[in-house]
Amino acid sequence: MAAGTDTKVHLVREHALELLKQMILIRRFEEKCAELYSAEKIRGFLHLYIGEEANAVGVMQALEPDDAIVATYREHGHALARGLPPSEIMAEMYGKATGSSRGRGGSMHIFDARHRFYGGNAIVGGGLPLAVGLALADKMQGKNRVTCCFFGEGAAAEGEFHESLNLASLWNLPVLFVCENNGYAMGTALNRSESNPDISQHASAYSITSEAVDGMNVVDVEAAARRAVKAIRAGKGPWFLENKTYRFRAHSMFDAELYRDKAEVEKWKKIGPVVRFTDWLLESGMIHEADIDVIEQEVARTIEVAVVFAEQAPWEPVEDLTRDVMTPPVHDEVAS
């Protein structure tokens, strides 16, 4: 089922500046993370969101603090857009005890119950059934809340994708499914893995209203998310957005990126969400170059503080390493 177009975003200067600031914060934060990873300050895996900022920022505008978020292993942007403190996120990247998950999650498992941010999930498609469970709990308790689940187009090939959409539709659950279609499931182009590359059409098989969105346009993303959330809160069941976007960096910092042409990447960069929105705002006269300078300076200070916080933060004490770790009980063997 196709979505309607009854909800628009009335863009005013203050809101435009906030959208731009959030996207620039995500971009600069991740650029700094790439630098720190190369310096071996951040270890393990690192999947950057650079190029996809409009999706997290746009969708979050439609959500309330009491709504739940389930994300992927490329979730730094979602966490920042949700309002998690940058210093705590950076400390988590370092694996420090003052991180949002006390340093136990790292880059791929950022978690913060205070913000109802439930991952960060390293399993492809693994967040989908979690989102269905959260939404089911809200419905059973009579709470008018929305659970928003972000995932990549590669998840559409997983069994839990179909199981989750089926149950969400069957039980009329308040779930907003957001597919961030960046064209590549790791190193495999979408048209090489899906017989029908229009992921939004998959939702129709489960009688879920769906919409394909320009994921490089933050205003379009926000408008689509507001339409979806309005319908979900009205009891119209789950909603599916396919945000067509593009990641400018490799799948991860370990990726040699041999599967796509550099010219393709450069082409997408020209219509990237930050440059596109900035140019439009300048051309319309809504903001001026001085406004951008102020944002860049504020973001730079925020990131500098975050790095200092992470550098100075303590490691978790060795004696706490088994804290919150469930171990099976030990039973004495009974002689026969």
Contacts in CASP RR format, 6 or more apart in sequence:
PFRMAT RR
TARGET T0000
AUTHOR 0000-0000-0000
METHOD contacts of the structure
MODEL  1
MAAGTDTKVHLVREHALELLKQMILIRRFEEKCAELYSAEKIRGFLHLYI
GEEANAVGVMQALEPDDAIVATYREHGHALARGLPPSEIMAEMYGKATGS
SRGRGGSMHIFDARHRFYGGNAIVGGGLPLAVGLALADKMQGKNRVTCCF
FGEGAAAEGEFHESLNLASLWNLPVLFVCENNGYAMGTALNRSESNPDIS
QHASAYSITSEAVDGMNVVDVEAAARRAVKAIRAGKGPWFLENKTYRFRA
HSMFDAELYRDKAEVEKWKKIGPVVRFTDWLLESGMIHEADIDVIEQEVA
RTIEVAVVFAEQAPWEPVEDLTRDVMTPPVHDEVAS
1 204 0 8 1.000
1 207 0 8 1.000
1 208 0 8 1.000
1 209 0 8 1.000
1 210 0 8 1.000
2 209 0 8 1.000
2 210 0 8 1.000
2 211 0 8 1.000
3 209 0 8 1.000
3 210 0 8 1.000
3 211 0 8 1.000
3 224 0 8 1.000
3 227 0 8 1.000
3 228 0 8 1.000
3 239 0 8 1.000
4 211 0 8 1.000
4 227 0 8 1.000
5 227 0 8 1.000
6 227 0 8 1.000
7 223 0 8 1.000
7 226 0 8 1.000
7 227 0 8 1.000
7 230 0 8 1.000
8 223 0 8 1.000
9 61 0 8 1.000
9 219 0 8 1.000
9 222 0 8 1.000
9 223 0 8 1.000
9 226 0 8 1.000
11 219 0 8 1.000
11 286 0 8 1.000
13 286 0 8 1.000
13 287 0 8 1.000
16 281 0 8 1.000
16 286 0 8 1.000
16 287 0 8 1.000
17 287 0 8 1.000
17 291 0 8 1.000
17 295 0 8 1.000
19 57 0 8 1.000
19 58 0 8 1.000
19 61 0 8 1.000
19 218 0 8 1.000
19 219 0 8 1.000
19 222 0 8 1.000
19 277 0 8 1.000
20 274 0 8 1.000
20 277 0 8 1.000
20 278 0 8 1.000
20 281 0 8 1.000
20 287 0 8 1.000
20 292 0 8 1.000
20 295 0 8 1.000
21 295 0 8 1.000
21 298 0 8 1.000
21 299 0 8 1.000
22 53 0 8 1.000
22 57 0 8 1.000
22 80 0 8 1.000
22 81 0 8 1.000
23 53 0 8 1.000
23 54 0 8 1.000
23 57 0 8 1.000
23 218 0 8 1.000
23 273 0 8 1.000
23 274 0 8 1.000
23 277 0 8 1.000
24 274 0 8 1.000
24 295 0 8 1.000
24 296 0 8 1.000
24 299 0 8 1.000
25 80 0 8 1.000
25 86 0 8 1.000
25 299 0 8 1.000
25 302 0 8 1.000
25 303 0 8 1.000
26 49 0 8 1.000
26 53 0 8 1.000
26 56 0 8 1.000
26 57 0 8 1.000
26 76 0 8 1.000
26 77 0 8 1.000
26 80 0 8 1.000
26 81 0 8 1.000
27 50 0 8 1.000
27 51 0 8 1.000
27 53 0 8 1.000
27 274 0 8 1.000
28 296 0 8 1.000
28 299 0 8 1.000
28 300 0 8 1.000
28 303 0 8 1.000
29 76 0 8 1.000
29 77 0 8 1.000
29 80 0 8 1.000
29 86 0 8 1.000
29 89 0 8 1.000
29 90 0 8 1.000
29 299 0 8 1.000
29 303 0 8 1.000
29 306 0 8 1.000
30 48 0 8 1.000
30 49 0 8 1.000
30 50 0 8 1.000
30 76 0 8 1.000
30 77 0 8 1.000
31 50 0 8 1.000
32 303 0 8 1.000
32 307 0 8 1.000
33 42 0 8 1.000
33 46 0 8 1.000
33 48 0 8 1.000
33 76 0 8 1.000
33 90 0 8 1.000
33 93 0 8 1.000
33 107 0 8 1.000
34 46 0 8 1.000
34 48 0 8 1.000
34 249 0 8 1.000
34 253 0 8 1.000
36 42 0 8 1.000
36 93 0 8 1.000
36 307 0 8 1.000
37 43 0 8 1.000
37 46 0 8 1.000
37 253 0 8 1.000
41 94 0 8 1.000
41 310 0 8 1.000
41 311 0 8 1.000
42 93 0 8 1.000
42 94 0 8 1.000
42 107 0 8 1.000
44 107 0 8 1.000
45 73 0 8 1.000
45 107 0 8 1.000
45 108 0 8 1.000
45 122 0 8 1.000
45 252 0 8 1.000
45 253 0 8 1.000
45 254 0 8 1.000
46 93 0 8 1.000
46 107 0 8 1.000
46 252 0 8 1.000
46 253 0 8 1.000
47 73 0 8 1.000
47 74 0 8 1.000
47 107 0 8 1.000
47 108 0 8 1.000
47 251 0 8 1.000
47 252 0 8 1.000
47 253 0 8 1.000
48 74 0 8 1.000
48 76 0 8 1.000
48 247 0 8 1.000
48 249 0 8 1.000
48 252 0 8 1.000
48 253 0 8 1.000
49 56 0 8 1.000
49 74 0 8 1.000
49 75 0 8 1.000
49 76 0 8 1.000
49 77 0 8 1.000
49 78 0 8 1.000
49 247 0 8 1.000
50 247 0 8 1.000
50 248 0 8 1.000
50 249 0 8 1.000
51 216 0 8 1.000
51 245 0 8 1.000
51 246 0 8 1.000
51 247 0 8 1.000
51 248 0 8 1.000
51 268 0 8 1.000
51 272 0 8 1.000
51 273 0 8 1.000
51 274 0 8 1.000
52 74 0 8 1.000
52 180 0 8 1.000
52 182 0 8 1.000
52 215 0 8 1.000
52 245 0 8 1.000
52 246 0 8 1.000
52 247 0 8 1.000
52 273 0 8 1.000
53 77 0 8 1.000
53 218 0 8 1.000
53 273 0 8 1.000
53 274 0 8 1.000
54 215 0 8 1.000
54 216 0 8 1.000
54 217 0 8 1.000
54 218 0 8 1.000
54 221 0 8 1.000
54 243 0 8 1.000
54 245 0 8 1.000
54 273 0 8 1.000
54 277 0 8 1.000
55 150 0 8 1.000
55 178 0 8 1.000
55 180 0 8 1.000
55 215 0 8 1.000
55 221 0 8 1.000
55 243 0 8 1.000
55 245 0 8 1.000
56 77 0 8 1.000
56 78 0 8 1.000
56 80 0 8 1.000
56 81 0 8 1.000
56 82 0 8 1.000
56 150 0 8 1.000
57 81 0 8 1.000
57 218 0 8 1.000
57 221 0 8 1.000
57 222 0 8 1.000
58 81 0 8 1.000
58 218 0 8 1.000
58 221 0 8 1.000
58 222 0 8 1.000
58 225 0 8 1.000
59 81 0 8 1.000
59 148 0 8 1.000
59 150 0 8 1.000
59 176 0 8 1.000
59 178 0 8 1.000
59 221 0 8 1.000
59 222 0 8 1.000
59 225 0 8 1.000
59 241 0 8 1.000
60 78 0 8 1.000
60 81 0 8 1.000
60 82 0 8 1.000
61 222 0 8 1.000
61 225 0 8 1.000
61 226 0 8 1.000
62 222 0 8 1.000
62 225 0 8 1.000
62 226 0 8 1.000
62 228 0 8 1.000
62 229 0 8 1.000
63 69 0 8 1.000
63 146 0 8 1.000
63 148 0 8 1.000
63 225 0 8 1.000
63 229 0 8 1.000
64 145 0 8 1.000
64 146 0 8 1.000
65 115 0 8 1.000
65 116 0 8 1.000
66 116 0 8 1.000
66 143 0 8 1.000
66 145 0 8 1.000
67 116 0 8 1.000
67 145 0 8 1.000
67 146 0 8 1.000
67 147 0 8 1.000
67 148 0 8 1.000
68 116 0 8 1.000
68 117 0 8 1.000
68 118 0 8 1.000
68 131 0 8 1.000
68 134 0 8 1.000
68 135 0 8 1.000
68 138 0 8 1.000
68 145 0 8 1.000
68 146 0 8 1.000
68 147 0 8 1.000
68 148 0 8 1.000
69 78 0 8 1.000
69 82 0 8 1.000
69 115 0 8 1.000
69 116 0 8 1.000
69 117 0 8 1.000
69 118 0 8 1.000
69 119 0 8 1.000
69 147 0 8 1.000
69 148 0 8 1.000
69 150 0 8 1.000
70 118 0 8 1.000
70 119 0 8 1.000
70 120 0 8 1.000
70 121 0 8 1.000
70 127 0 8 1.000
70 128 0 8 1.000
70 130 0 8 1.000
70 131 0 8 1.000
70 134 0 8 1.000
70 147 0 8 1.000
70 148 0 8 1.000
70 149 0 8 1.000
70 150 0 8 1.000
71 78 0 8 1.000
71 79 0 8 1.000
71 110 0 8 1.000
71 117 0 8 1.000
71 119 0 8 1.000
71 120 0 8 1.000
71 121 0 8 1.000
71 150 0 8 1.000
72 120 0 8 1.000
72 121 0 8 1.000
72 124 0 8 1.000
72 125 0 8 1.000
72 127 0 8 1.000
72 150 0 8 1.000
72 151 0 8 1.000
72 152 0 8 1.000
72 180 0 8 1.000
73 107 0 8 1.000
73 108 0 8 1.000
73 109 0 8 1.000
73 120 0 8 1.000
73 121 0 8 1.000
73 122 0 8 1.000
74 247 0 8 1.000
75 108 0 8 1.000
75 110 0 8 1.000
75 119 0 8 1.000
75 120 0 8 1.000
75 150 0 8 1.000
76 89 0 8 1.000
76 93 0 8 1.000
76 107 0 8 1.000
76 110 0 8 1.000
78 117 0 8 1.000
78 150 0 8 1.000
79 89 0 8 1.000
79 100 0 8 1.000
79 110 0 8 1.000
79 112 0 8 1.000
79 117 0 8 1.000
80 86 0 8 1.000
80 89 0 8 1.000
82 112 0 8 1.000
82 115 0 8 1.000
82 117 0 8 1.000
83 115 0 8 1.000
84 100 0 8 1.000
84 110 0 8 1.000
84 112 0 8 1.000
84 115 0 8 1.000
84 117 0 8 1.000
85 100 0 8 1.000
86 302 0 8 1.000
86 303 0 8 1.000
86 305 0 8 1.000
86 306 0 8 1.000
87 98 0 8 1.000
87 305 0 8 1.000
87 306 0 8 1.000
87 309 0 8 1.000
87 310 0 8 1.000
88 98 0 8 1.000
88 99 0 8 1.000
88 100 0 8 1.000
88 112 0 8 1.000
89 99 0 8 1.000
89 100 0 8 1.000
89 110 0 8 1.000
89 306 0 8 1.000
90 303 0 8 1.000
90 306 0 8 1.000
90 307 0 8 1.000
90 309 0 8 1.000
90 310 0 8 1.000
91 97 0 8 1.000
91 98 0 8 1.000
91 99 0 8 1.000
91 100 0 8 1.000
91 103 0 8 1.000
91 306 0 8 1.000
91 309 0 8 1.000
91 310 0 8 1.000
91 313 0 8 1.000
92 99 0 8 1.000
92 100 0 8 1.000
92 101 0 8 1.000
92 103 0 8 1.000
92 105 0 8 1.000
92 106 0 8 1.000
92 107 0 8 1.000
92 110 0 8 1.000
93 106 0 8 1.000
93 107 0 8 1.000
93 310 0 8 1.000
94 103 0 8 1.000
94 310 0 8 1.000
94 311 0 8 1.000
94 313 0 8 1.000
95 103 0 8 1.000
95 104 0 8 1.000
95 105 0 8 1.000
95 106 0 8 1.000
95 315 0 8 1.000
96 103 0 8 1.000
96 310 0 8 1.000
96 313 0 8 1.000
96 314 0 8 1.000
96 315 0 8 1.000
96 316 0 8 1.000
97 103 0 8 1.000
97 313 0 8 1.000
97 314 0 8 1.000
97 315 0 8 1.000
97 316 0 8 1.000
97 317 0 8 1.000
98 309 0 8 1.000
98 313 0 8 1.000
98 314 0 8 1.000
99 313 0 8 1.000
100 110 0 8 1.000
100 111 0 8 1.000
100 112 0 8 1.000
101 109 0 8 1.000
101 110 0 8 1.000
101 111 0 8 1.000
101 112 0 8 1.000
102 316 0 8 1.000
103 316 0 8 1.000
104 316 0 8 1.000
105 111 0 8 1.000
108 120 0 8 1.000
108 121 0 8 1.000
108 122 0 8 1.000
109 119 0 8 1.000
109 120 0 8 1.000
109 121 0 8 1.000
109 122 0 8 1.000
110 117 0 8 1.000
110 119 0 8 1.000
110 120 0 8 1.000
111 117 0 8 1.000
111 118 0 8 1.000
111 119 0 8 1.000
111 120 0 8 1.000
118 130 0 8 1.000
118 134 0 8 1.000
119 127 0 8 1.000
121 127 0 8 1.000
121 130 0 8 1.000
124 151 0 8 1.000
124 152 0 8 1.000
124 154 0 8 1.000
124 155 0 8 1.000
124 158 0 8 1.000
124 185 0 8 1.000
125 151 0 8 1.000
125 152 0 8 1.000
125 155 0 8 1.000
125 158 0 8 1.000
125 160 0 8 1.000
125 161 0 8 1.000
126 151 0 8 1.000
126 155 0 8 1.000
126 158 0 8 1.000
126 160 0 8 1.000
127 149 0 8 1.000
127 151 0 8 1.000
127 160 0 8 1.000
128 149 0 8 1.000
128 151 0 8 1.000
128 155 0 8 1.000
128 158 0 8 1.000
128 160 0 8 1.000
128 161 0 8 1.000
128 163 0 8 1.000
128 164 0 8 1.000
128 165 0 8 1.000
128 177 0 8 1.000
129 160 0 8 1.000
129 163 0 8 1.000
129 164 0 8 1.000
130 149 0 8 1.000
131 147 0 8 1.000
131 148 0 8 1.000
131 149 0 8 1.000
131 164 0 8 1.000
131 175 0 8 1.000
131 177 0 8 1.000
132 147 0 8 1.000
132 164 0 8 1.000
132 167 0 8 1.000
132 168 0 8 1.000
132 173 0 8 1.000
132 175 0 8 1.000
133 147 0 8 1.000
133 173 0 8 1.000
134 147 0 8 1.000
135 146 0 8 1.000
135 147 0 8 1.000
135 168 0 8 1.000
135 173 0 8 1.000
135 174 0 8 1.000
135 175 0 8 1.000
135 238 0 8 1.000
136 171 0 8 1.000
136 173 0 8 1.000
138 144 0 8 1.000
138 145 0 8 1.000
138 147 0 8 1.000
138 174 0 8 1.000
139 171 0 8 1.000
139 172 0 8 1.000
139 173 0 8 1.000
139 174 0 8 1.000
144 174 0 8 1.000
144 233 0 8 1.000
145 174 0 8 1.000
146 174 0 8 1.000
146 175 0 8 1.000
146 176 0 8 1.000
146 229 0 8 1.000
146 232 0 8 1.000
146 233 0 8 1.000
147 173 0 8 1.000
147 174 0 8 1.000
147 175 0 8 1.000
147 176 0 8 1.000
148 175 0 8 1.000
148 176 0 8 1.000
148 178 0 8 1.000
149 175 0 8 1.000
149 176 0 8 1.000
149 177 0 8 1.000
149 178 0 8 1.000
150 178 0 8 1.000
150 180 0 8 1.000
151 161 0 8 1.000
151 177 0 8 1.000
151 178 0 8 1.000
151 179 0 8 1.000
151 180 0 8 1.000
152 179 0 8 1.000
152 180 0 8 1.000
152 181 0 8 1.000
152 182 0 8 1.000
152 185 0 8 1.000
153 179 0 8 1.000
153 180 0 8 1.000
153 181 0 8 1.000
153 182 0 8 1.000
153 183 0 8 1.000
153 185 0 8 1.000
153 190 0 8 1.000
153 194 0 8 1.000
153 199 0 8 1.000
153 242 0 8 1.000
154 185 0 8 1.000
154 190 0 8 1.000
154 193 0 8 1.000
155 161 0 8 1.000
155 179 0 8 1.000
156 179 0 8 1.000
156 194 0 8 1.000
156 199 0 8 1.000
156 202 0 8 1.000
157 185 0 8 1.000
157 193 0 8 1.000
157 194 0 8 1.000
161 202 0 8 1.000
162 206 0 8 1.000
164 177 0 8 1.000
165 177 0 8 1.000
165 202 0 8 1.000
165 203 0 8 1.000
165 205 0 8 1.000
165 206 0 8 1.000
165 208 0 8 1.000
165 238 0 8 1.000
165 240 0 8 1.000
166 206 0 8 1.000
167 173 0 8 1.000
168 175 0 8 1.000
168 177 0 8 1.000
168 206 0 8 1.000
168 208 0 8 1.000
168 237 0 8 1.000
168 238 0 8 1.000
169 206 0 8 1.000
169 207 0 8 1.000
169 208 0 8 1.000
169 237 0 8 1.000
169 238 0 8 1.000
172 235 0 8 1.000
172 237 0 8 1.000
172 238 0 8 1.000
173 237 0 8 1.000
173 238 0 8 1.000
174 232 0 8 1.000
174 233 0 8 1.000
174 235 0 8 1.000
174 237 0 8 1.000
174 238 0 8 1.000
175 232 0 8 1.000
175 237 0 8 1.000
175 238 0 8 1.000
175 239 0 8 1.000
176 225 0 8 1.000
176 228 0 8 1.000
176 229 0 8 1.000
176 232 0 8 1.000
176 238 0 8 1.000
176 239 0 8 1.000
176 241 0 8 1.000
177 203 0 8 1.000
177 208 0 8 1.000
177 238 0 8 1.000
177 239 0 8 1.000
177 240 0 8 1.000
177 241 0 8 1.000
178 225 0 8 1.000
178 241 0 8 1.000
178 243 0 8 1.000
179 199 0 8 1.000
179 200 0 8 1.000
179 240 0 8 1.000
179 241 0 8 1.000
179 242 0 8 1.000
179 243 0 8 1.000
180 215 0 8 1.000
180 243 0 8 1.000
180 245 0 8 1.000
181 190 0 8 1.000
181 199 0 8 1.000
181 242 0 8 1.000
181 243 0 8 1.000
181 244 0 8 1.000
181 245 0 8 1.000
182 245 0 8 1.000
182 246 0 8 1.000
182 247 0 8 1.000
183 189 0 8 1.000
183 190 0 8 1.000
183 246 0 8 1.000
184 190 0 8 1.000
184 247 0 8 1.000
184 251 0 8 1.000
184 259 0 8 1.000
184 260 0 8 1.000
185 193 0 8 1.000
186 251 0 8 1.000
186 255 0 8 1.000
187 251 0 8 1.000
187 255 0 8 1.000
187 259 0 8 1.000
187 260 0 8 1.000
188 259 0 8 1.000
189 259 0 8 1.000
189 260 0 8 1.000
190 197 0 8 1.000
191 197 0 8 1.000
196 202 0 8 1.000
198 212 0 8 1.000
198 242 0 8 1.000
199 242 0 8 1.000
200 210 0 8 1.000
200 211 0 8 1.000
200 212 0 8 1.000
200 240 0 8 1.000
200 241 0 8 1.000
200 242 0 8 1.000
201 210 0 8 1.000
203 209 0 8 1.000
203 210 0 8 1.000
203 240 0 8 1.000
204 210 0 8 1.000
208 237 0 8 1.000
208 238 0 8 1.000
208 239 0 8 1.000
208 240 0 8 1.000
209 228 0 8 1.000
209 231 0 8 1.000
209 236 0 8 1.000
209 238 0 8 1.000
209 239 0 8 1.000
209 240 0 8 1.000
210 239 0 8 1.000
210 240 0 8 1.000
210 241 0 8 1.000
210 242 0 8 1.000
211 224 0 8 1.000
211 227 0 8 1.000
211 228 0 8 1.000
211 239 0 8 1.000
211 240 0 8 1.000
211 241 0 8 1.000
211 242 0 8 1.000
212 242 0 8 1.000
212 244 0 8 1.000
213 220 0 8 1.000
213 221 0 8 1.000
213 224 0 8 1.000
213 241 0 8 1.000
213 242 0 8 1.000
213 243 0 8 1.000
213 244 0 8 1.000
214 220 0 8 1.000
214 221 0 8 1.000
214 243 0 8 1.000
214 244 0 8 1.000
215 221 0 8 1.000
215 243 0 8 1.000
215 244 0 8 1.000
215 245 0 8 1.000
215 273 0 8 1.000
216 244 0 8 1.000
216 245 0 8 1.000
216 246 0 8 1.000
216 268 0 8 1.000
216 271 0 8 1.000
216 272 0 8 1.000
216 273 0 8 1.000
216 276 0 8 1.000
217 273 0 8 1.000
217 276 0 8 1.000
217 277 0 8 1.000
218 273 0 8 1.000
218 277 0 8 1.000
219 277 0 8 1.000
221 243 0 8 1.000
224 241 0 8 1.000
224 243 0 8 1.000
225 241 0 8 1.000
228 239 0 8 1.000
228 241 0 8 1.000
229 239 0 8 1.000
231 237 0 8 1.000
231 239 0 8 1.000
232 238 0 8 1.000
232 239 0 8 1.000
246 268 0 8 1.000
246 272 0 8 1.000
248 265 0 8 1.000
248 268 0 8 1.000
248 269 0 8 1.000
248 272 0 8 1.000
250 256 0 8 1.000
250 257 0 8 1.000
251 257 0 8 1.000
269 275 0 8 1.000
278 292 0 8 1.000
281 287 0 8 1.000
282 288 0 8 1.000
282 289 0 8 1.000
END
